[in-house]
C-alpha cells in the first residue's frame, strides 16, 4: 500500500538541543524584537518597496545636508534605526525562509501522519473484530473522532 511520504528524515535529540541553543543565541542577539497586536499592525504606516526608496533617499539627503535638519530632530536615533534596518534586512530572508520551510514541512508531515493514521485505524478496526483486546483502543479512537467533528449547521 503506497502512501505519499515526501518527508523521510530524523532529528536526533542532540540536533534538537543544538538548534534550541542556536535559537537562544539568536534571541539573545536580538533582545529588541517585539510582537505587534493586529490593531497596531493595522494602524501603522508601513515600509514597502516604494517607501524603502523614499526612506533611503531622505536618509541620504539628511546625511548630505545635516544642517537642513532642525536641532530637535532625533538624528542620532534616526541613524541608529537606519543602521539596524539595514542589518535586519540581511537576516530577514534567511530567518523567514527557515520559518516558512519549517511551517511547510510540519504541514506536509501532519498530512502524511493523518493519511497514514486513517489507514492504520482501518487495520485496527478490522483487527478488533478478531481480537477483543484491541476493541478498547478502537473505541477510544472512535470517541475522539466524534468529539473532533464540527457540528453540522443547517442553511
CNS distance restraints for C-alpha pairs under 8 A (distance, minus, plus):
assign (resid   3 and name CA) (resid 112 and name CA) 7.98 0.50 0.50
assign (resid   3 and name CA) (resid 115 and name CA) 7.96 0.50 0.50
assign (resid   3 and name CA) (resid 116 and name CA) 7.37 0.50 0.50
assign (resid   4 and name CA) (resid 112 and name CA) 6.90 0.50 0.50
assign (resid   5 and name CA) (resid 112 and name CA) 6.37 0.50 0.50
assign (resid   6 and name CA) (resid 108 and name CA) 7.55 0.50 0.50
assign (resid   7 and name CA) (resid 105 and name CA) 7.54 0.50 0.50
assign (resid   7 and name CA) (resid 108 and name CA) 7.35 0.50 0.50
assign (resid   7 and name CA) (resid 109 and name CA) 6.48 0.50 0.50
assign (resid  11 and name CA) (resid  15 and name CA) 6.07 0.50 0.50
assign (resid  11 and name CA) (resid  16 and name CA) 6.73 0.50 0.50
assign (resid  12 and name CA) (resid  16 and name CA) 6.31 0.50 0.50
assign (resid  13 and name CA) (resid  17 and name CA) 6.12 0.50 0.50
assign (resid  14 and name CA) (resid  18 and name CA) 6.17 0.50 0.50
assign (resid  15 and name CA) (resid  19 and name CA) 6.10 0.50 0.50
assign (resid  16 and name CA) (resid  20 and name CA) 6.10 0.50 0.50
assign (resid  17 and name CA) (resid  21 and name CA) 6.11 0.50 0.50
assign (resid  18 and name CA) (resid  22 and name CA) 6.20 0.50 0.50
assign (resid  19 and name CA) (resid  23 and name CA) 6.19 0.50 0.50
assign (resid  20 and name CA) (resid  24 and name CA) 6.27 0.50 0.50
assign (resid  21 and name CA) (resid  25 and name CA) 6.36 0.50 0.50
assign (resid  22 and name CA) (resid  26 and name CA) 6.23 0.50 0.50
assign (resid  23 and name CA) (resid  27 and name CA) 6.13 0.50 0.50
assign (resid  24 and name CA) (resid  28 and name CA) 5.99 0.50 0.50
assign (resid  25 and name CA) (resid  29 and name CA) 6.12 0.50 0.50
assign (resid  26 and name CA) (resid  30 and name CA) 6.11 0.50 0.50
assign (resid  27 and name CA) (resid  31 and name CA) 5.89 0.50 0.50
assign (resid  36 and name CA) (resid  40 and name CA) 5.87 0.50 0.50
assign (resid  36 and name CA) (resid  41 and name CA) 6.21 0.50 0.50
assign (resid  37 and name CA) (resid  41 and name CA) 6.26 0.50 0.50
assign (resid  38 and name CA) (resid  42 and name CA) 6.12 0.50 0.50
assign (resid  39 and name CA) (resid  43 and name CA) 6.42 0.50 0.50
assign (resid  40 and name CA) (resid  44 and name CA) 6.08 0.50 0.50
assign (resid  46 and name CA) (resid  51 and name CA) 7.87 0.50 0.50
assign (resid  47 and name CA) (resid  51 and name CA) 5.11 0.50 0.50
assign (resid  47 and name CA) (resid  52 and name CA) 5.85 0.50 0.50
assign (resid  48 and name CA) (resid  52 and name CA) 5.97 0.50 0.50
assign (resid  49 and name CA) (resid  53 and name CA) 6.79 0.50 0.50
assign (resid  50 and name CA) (resid  54 and name CA) 6.59 0.50 0.50
assign (resid  51 and name CA) (resid  55 and name CA) 5.98 0.50 0.50
assign (resid  52 and name CA) (resid  56 and name CA) 6.09 0.50 0.50
assign (resid  53 and name CA) (resid  57 and name CA) 6.08 0.50 0.50
assign (resid  54 and name CA) (resid  58 and name CA) 6.20 0.50 0.50
assign (resid  55 and name CA) (resid  59 and name CA) 5.94 0.50 0.50
assign (resid  56 and name CA) (resid  60 and name CA) 6.01 0.50 0.50
assign (resid  57 and name CA) (resid  61 and name CA) 6.12 0.50 0.50
assign (resid  58 and name CA) (resid  62 and name CA) 6.09 0.50 0.50
assign (resid  59 and name CA) (resid  63 and name CA) 6.27 0.50 0.50
assign (resid  59 and name CA) (resid  82 and name CA) 7.99 0.50 0.50
assign (resid  60 and name CA) (resid  64 and name CA) 6.09 0.50 0.50
assign (resid  61 and name CA) (resid  65 and name CA) 5.89 0.50 0.50
assign (resid  61 and name CA) (resid  66 and name CA) 7.95 0.50 0.50
assign (resid  62 and name CA) (resid  66 and name CA) 5.19 0.50 0.50
assign (resid  62 and name CA) (resid  68 and name CA) 7.49 0.50 0.50
assign (resid  62 and name CA) (resid  69 and name CA) 7.11 0.50 0.50
assign (resid  65 and name CA) (resid  69 and name CA) 7.70 0.50 0.50
assign (resid  69 and name CA) (resid  73 and name CA) 6.78 0.50 0.50
assign (resid  74 and name CA) (resid  78 and name CA) 6.09 0.50 0.50
assign (resid  75 and name CA) (resid  79 and name CA) 6.09 0.50 0.50
assign (resid  76 and name CA) (resid  80 and name CA) 6.11 0.50 0.50
assign (resid  77 and name CA) (resid  81 and name CA) 5.99 0.50 0.50
assign (resid  78 and name CA) (resid  82 and name CA) 6.16 0.50 0.50
assign (resid  79 and name CA) (resid  83 and name CA) 6.19 0.50 0.50
assign (resid  80 and name CA) (resid  84 and name CA) 6.20 0.50 0.50
assign (resid  81 and name CA) (resid  85 and name CA) 6.03 0.50 0.50
assign (resid  82 and name CA) (resid  86 and name CA) 6.30 0.50 0.50
assign (resid  83 and name CA) (resid  87 and name CA) 6.37 0.50 0.50
assign (resid  84 and name CA) (resid  88 and name CA) 6.09 0.50 0.50
assign (resid  85 and name CA) (resid  89 and name CA) 6.05 0.50 0.50
assign (resid  86 and name CA) (resid  90 and name CA) 6.70 0.50 0.50
assign (resid  87 and name CA) (resid  91 and name CA) 6.82 0.50 0.50
assign (resid  88 and name CA) (resid  92 and name CA) 5.87 0.50 0.50
assign (resid  89 and name CA) (resid  93 and name CA) 7.31 0.50 0.50
assign (resid  90 and name CA) (resid  94 and name CA) 7.99 0.50 0.50
assign (resid  91 and name CA) (resid  95 and name CA) 6.19 0.50 0.50
assign (resid  92 and name CA) (resid  96 and name CA) 5.67 0.50 0.50
assign (resid  93 and name CA) (resid  97 and name CA) 5.73 0.50 0.50
assign (resid  94 and name CA) (resid  98 and name CA) 6.23 0.50 0.50
assign (resid  95 and name CA) (resid  99 and name CA) 6.28 0.50 0.50
assign (resid  96 and name CA) (resid 100 and name CA) 6.01 0.50 0.50
assign (resid  97 and name CA) (resid 101 and name CA) 6.04 0.50 0.50
assign (resid  98 and name CA) (resid 102 and name CA) 5.95 0.50 0.50
assign (resid  99 and name CA) (resid 103 and name CA) 6.16 0.50 0.50
assign (resid 100 and name CA) (resid 104 and name CA) 6.15 0.50 0.50
assign (resid 101 and name CA) (resid 105 and name CA) 5.90 0.50 0.50
assign (resid 102 and name CA) (resid 106 and name CA) 6.09 0.50 0.50
assign (resid 103 and name CA) (resid 107 and name CA) 6.16 0.50 0.50
assign (resid 104 and name CA) (resid 108 and name CA) 6.18 0.50 0.50
assign (resid 105 and name CA) (resid 109 and name CA) 6.04 0.50 0.50
assign (resid 106 and name CA) (resid 110 and name CA) 5.87 0.50 0.50
assign (resid 107 and name CA) (resid 111 and name CA) 6.16 0.50 0.50
assign (resid 108 and name CA) (resid 112 and name CA) 6.20 0.50 0.50
assign (resid 109 and name CA) (resid 113 and name CA) 6.06 0.50 0.50
assign (resid 110 and name CA) (resid 114 and name CA) 6.16 0.50 0.50
assign (resid 111 and name CA) (resid 115 and name CA) 6.13 0.50 0.50
assign (resid 112 and name CA) (resid 116 and name CA) 6.04 0.50 0.50
assign (resid 113 and name CA) (resid 117 and name CA) 5.82 0.50 0.50
assign (resid 114 and name CA) (resid 118 and name CA) 6.14 0.50 0.50
assign (resid 115 and name CA) (resid 119 and name CA) 6.56 0.50 0.50
assign (resid 116 and name CA) (resid 120 and name CA) 6.08 0.50 0.50
assign (resid 117 and name CA) (resid 121 and name CA) 5.82 0.50 0.50
assign (resid 118 and name CA) (resid 122 and name CA) 6.37 0.50 0.50
assign (resid 119 and name CA) (resid 123 and name CA) 6.60 0.50 0.50
assign (resid 120 and name CA) (resid 124 and name CA) 6.23 0.50 0.50
assign (resid 121 and name CA) (resid 125 and name CA) 6.10 0.50 0.50
assign (resid 121 and name CA) (resid 138 and name CA) 7.66 0.50 0.50
assign (resid 122 and name CA) (resid 126 and name CA) 6.25 0.50 0.50
assign (resid 123 and name CA) (resid 127 and name CA) 6.08 0.50 0.50
assign (resid 124 and name CA) (resid 128 and name CA) 5.97 0.50 0.50
assign (resid 124 and name CA) (resid 134 and name CA) 7.18 0.50 0.50
assign (resid 124 and name CA) (resid 138 and name CA) 6.65 0.50 0.50
assign (resid 125 and name CA) (resid 129 and name CA) 6.80 0.50 0.50
assign (resid 125 and name CA) (resid 135 and name CA) 7.77 0.50 0.50
assign (resid 125 and name CA) (resid 138 and name CA) 6.18 0.50 0.50
assign (resid 126 and name CA) (resid 130 and name CA) 7.41 0.50 0.50
assign (resid 127 and name CA) (resid 131 and name CA) 6.04 0.50 0.50
assign (resid 127 and name CA) (resid 134 and name CA) 7.12 0.50 0.50
assign (resid 128 and name CA) (resid 132 and name CA) 5.76 0.50 0.50
assign (resid 128 and name CA) (resid 133 and name CA) 7.26 0.50 0.50
assign (resid 128 and name CA) (resid 134 and name CA) 4.91 0.50 0.50
assign (resid 128 and name CA) (resid 135 and name CA) 5.01 0.50 0.50
assign (resid 128 and name CA) (resid 138 and name CA) 7.19 0.50 0.50
assign (resid 129 and name CA) (resid 135 and name CA) 7.67 0.50 0.50
assign (resid 131 and name CA) (resid 135 and name CA) 7.28 0.50 0.50
assign (resid 132 and name CA) (resid 136 and name CA) 7.93 0.50 0.50
assign (resid 134 and name CA) (resid 138 and name CA) 6.43 0.50 0.50
assign (resid 135 and name CA) (resid 139 and name CA) 6.01 0.50 0.50
assign (resid 136 and name CA) (resid 140 and name CA) 6.07 0.50 0.50
assign (resid 137 and name CA) (resid 141 and name CA) 6.29 0.50 0.50
assign (resid 138 and name CA) (resid 142 and name CA) 6.10 0.50 0.50
assign (resid 139 and name CA) (resid 143 and name CA) 6.09 0.50 0.50
assign (resid 140 and name CA) (resid 144 and name CA) 6.23 0.50 0.50
assign (resid 141 and name CA) (resid 145 and name CA) 6.23 0.50 0.50
assign (resid 142 and name CA) (resid 146 and name CA) 6.32 0.50 0.50
assign (resid 143 and name CA) (resid 147 and name CA) 6.40 0.50 0.50
assign (resid 144 and name CA) (resid 148 and name CA) 6.31 0.50 0.50
assign (resid 145 and name CA) (resid 149 and name CA) 6.40 0.50 0.50
